[in-house]
C-alpha cells in the first residue's frame, strides 16, 4: 500500500513540479507594473499545484509562449519610456531543478529549486509623447538570458489532501538591456510568498487544486521604477483516465494592490488586473524505467486593465534524475 501511495505521489509531484518554482521571464504577458510585467508567471501553477514530489532530485522544462496586444488608449511604461498600440510576442524556455530533502521539517519535506530562463521577445509599439499623443513607431526584439529565480517550499500530505507553502526570489543578474522596450530580465529584486493545496482521489482520478501568492518588488535602478505589490490566484480541476491521460480546466486571476512608485513611474499608481480561463491535457509514461510527465496548458485572458491582453500557453516535461 505504501509503495502504491509513493508511486501515485511521484506521478502527482511530477505533474506539479513546474509550479514549484515560477518565473515570468519578461514574457510580455504578465502583470501590470513596469513594462506590464511581473516576475511571477501567471498560469504556471495548475494541476497538482499543492503536491511536492517525494525526496529526490528532479528536472522540469517549460516552454512558455505568449501573444498579446493593447490599443492606443492603454499606455504602458517600458525601458524608461511610455508606449501604446502594442503588439508583443514571447517564447521563453524555463529549466528548473528541484531537490527534495529526505529529512522532515515541521512534519513535511523541504524542496529547494532554481530556474534559469532564456528566450525571445518581440515588441512593436508607438511612443507616447509628454502631451499624451502617439509618436514614432518602435520595434524591438531580444534573444537573451533572464534573471535566475531561486526558491524553497515545504510540502505535506494527509490522505487525499496535499499542500505546500514557499517563497521565490528573483535575482537581478540577467541580461538587461537599458532603454529597450523588450527585455527578458527584470533588473530588480523580487520576492513571492505563496501557498497551494490539492485534493486528489487516486481511485476516481479526480483532482482539484488552488494556489495563491503575493509578490513584493524592489526598484529597477536603471529606470528608478518601483513596481507595486501584486496578488495572484490560480486554480485547476482535472480528471485522469487509465492513470496515463488527464484533461481539465485551468484559470488565474491577478490584481495589483499597491501602486507603482519612484521617479520613473510617470503614469502614477498604474494598478492592473487580469483574469484568464483555459484548458489542459497531460500524459504520463515511462522512458525505460524513468517516469516522465508531459503537460500542455493554454489560457485566454480577459478583463485586463493597465496591461496587455492575449493568449498564453505552456508545454512542460518533468522527470526524476
N, C-alpha and C positions, 0 to 999 in steps of 0.2 A: 504493500500500500504506500509506504514511504517512497519507494522508487518510482511509482506511478505519479505521486504528487510532485516529486522533483522533476520528472520529465515534463509534466504539464507546466510547472513553474519556469523551466528553462525555455520552453516554446513561448510562453507568455512574456517572459523577460526579454527574449529576442525581439518580439514584435514591438515592445515598448522601449527598446534600447535607444532608438533615435531620439526619443523625447527626454532622455535623462539629461542631455546637455543640448541646449538650443541656442541658435545664433542667427542673427538676421542678415549678416553679411552685406550690408548696403544694398539689399535686394530690391530697391526701388519701390517696394510694395508696402512696406510695413507701416508703422505708426505715424501719426502726426508728430512733430518735433522737427529738429534741424534736418533739412532735406526730406522731410516727411518720413523719416526712417528711425526706428529704434533697434537696439541690438538683439532684443528678444524676438525670435522668429515666430510669428503667429501661425498656428496650424501645425507646428512641428510636433506637438503632443496630441495624441488621439487615442486609438485603441490601446488598451493595456497601459495607460499612462501612469497608473499607480503601482505597477509591478516592477520591482527591482529583481534582476536575474540572480540566480544562486552564486555563491562565491566562485570566482574565477576571473579570467581575462577575456574581453570581447572586443570586437571591432564592428562598427557600423559606418556605412557610407550613404549619404543622402545627396541626391541631385535635385536641387530646388530651382524652379523656374517661375517667372512672373511676367505678366504683360498688363500694363495699366495706363490710364490717362487721366488728365484733368484739364478743364476748359480755361478760357481766358479769365473767368471770374474766380478761379481757385489759385491764388498765389502760394508759392512755396519758397522758403529760404534754402539756398544751396550754394556752397562754395563762397559764402560771403556776399552773395547777391540774391535778388528776388526774381523768380521765373514763373511763367504761366504758359498756357497752351502746351501742356506737357504730354509727351508720349515716351514711355520708358519700358525697357525690357531688361531682364536679368536671367542669367543661367549660372548657378553657383554650386560648386561641389563642397560638401562638408564631411570630412573624415573625422570620426570620433572614436577614441579609445576609452574603454571602461574597465576598471579594476575593482572588483567587489571583494572586500576583505573577508576572511573566514571567521574572524573574531566578532562576537556580538557586542554591540554598544547600545545601551538602553533597551535591550530586548530585540534590536534589529540589526541589520547589516549595513555597513558603510560602503558606498560606492564613490570612487574618485574618477573624474572624467577630464578629458582635454579634447578640444575640437580645433581643427585648422581649416579655415575656409579659403577658397580661391575660385576665381571665375571671371565672368564677363558681365558688363553692364553698359547699356546704351541709353542716353537721354537726349531727346530732341525737344526744344522748348523755345520760348521767346523771352527776352529780357524785359523786365518791368522798370520803367523809369521812376525817378523820385516822385513825379506827379501822379503816378499810377497808370500811365499809358504803356501800351505794348510797343517794344522796341525791336532791336535786331534779333534775328534767329540765332539760336545756339544749338550746336550738335556736338556731343561729347561721348566718347566711349572709352572703356578701360578694360584691360585684362591683367589682373594682379592678385596678390595675396592680401587677405583681410586680417583683422585682429584675431589672435587666438582667444579662445574662451576656456576657462578652467572652472571646474565645479565639484561639488560634493553633495551626496544625498544619503539619507537614512531611510531604509525600507523595512516594512513589517508585513507579516502575513498572519491571518487568522481565519481558517475555513475558506469560504468563498470570497473573503474580503482581503484586499491588499492596498497598502497606502504608503506614501513616502513624502518626505519634506526635504528641501535642499536649497542650495544657493548657486548662482552662476556669476562669474566675474569676467567682464570684457577687459582685455589687456591691450592698451593702445600702442602696439608696436608694428602694426601692419603698414602696407604701402599706401600712405595717404597722399593724395595729390592736391597741394594747396591751390585754391582758386578755381578748381574744376567742379562742375556740377555732377559728374559721375565719379563715384568712389565706392570701392568695396570696403575699405577700412573706415572707422568712425573717428579715430584720433581723440577719443575721450574715454575715461574710465566709466564703467557702469557696473551695477550690481543688481541681480534679480533674486528675490526671495519667493519661493514657490512651493506648492503642495499639490498632491494628486491622490485620487482614490479610485480603485477599480473593484467592481463586483463581477466575478467570473464563476459561472456554473459549468464545470467541465463535462457534466453529464448531458446537458441540453445544448451546450455550445453558445449560449447567450452571454454577452458581456456588455457592461456599461461603465464608462469612465468619465471623470471630470477633473479638471486641473485649473488652478488659479494662481496668480502671482502679481507681484508689484515690482516695478523696475525703477531704480534710482540712477540718475545720470550725473556725471561730472561735466566740467567745462571743456569745450574744444578750444585750446589756446590759440589756434590759427584764426578762428573766426570770432572769438570772445562770445560764444553762444553756449548757454546752459539749457539743455532740454529738461522739461518738467517731469514730474513723477507720473508713471503710467500703470494702469491696471489691465490685466488680460485674463480672459476666461476661455476655456476650450472644453469640448465635450465630444463623445462618440458613443454609438450603440452599434454593435456588430453581432453577427451570427456565424459560427463556424460550422462547416459541413464536412463530415467524414474526416475530421481532425487535420485537414490539409488546406482547404479553401475557405476563405471567410469574406464577407461583404457587409457593408453597413453605411451609416450616415455619420458625418462629422460636421463640426461648426466651431466658430470662435466669435468672440466679441472683445473689442478694445475700447478703452476710454482713458483719455489723459485727464488727470485730476488736479494737477497744478500747472500753472502757466510757464512758458519758456521765459528766460530772463537773460540779462547780460547786455553789454553794449551792442552785440551783434544781432540781438533779437528785434529787428526793425519792424516786425509785424505784431509785436506785443505778445500777449499770452499764447496765442496760437494753439489753443487746446483742440484736440481732434478726437474723432471716434470712427469706428467702422465695425461692421458685422459681416459674417460670411457663412454660407452653408455649402455642403458638398457631399461627396461620396468617396468610399474607399473599398479596395479589394486587396486581399492578401493571399499568399500561398506559401506553405511550409513544405520543405523536402529535405532529404539527406544527400549531401555530396560525399560519397563514401560513407564514413562514419561521422561526418560533421553535420549537425543540424543547421539548416540555413532558413532564414525568414525573408521573404520578399513582400513589399507592400507599396501600393500606389494610392495617393490621395489627390483630390482636386477640389478646389474651393472657388466659389463665385462671390465676390464682395458686393455689398450694398450699403446704403445709408452712410456713406462716407462724408466726413467733414474735415477740412483742412488737411487733406492727404489725397493720394491717388486712389482710384477705384478700378479694380481689374480682376484678373483670374490668376490664381497661383496653384502650384502642384508640386508633389514630391514623388520621387522614385527612390525607394530605400531598400538596402540589403544589410543584414546583420548576421553574425555568426560568432561562436566562441573560438579562441585560439586552441 
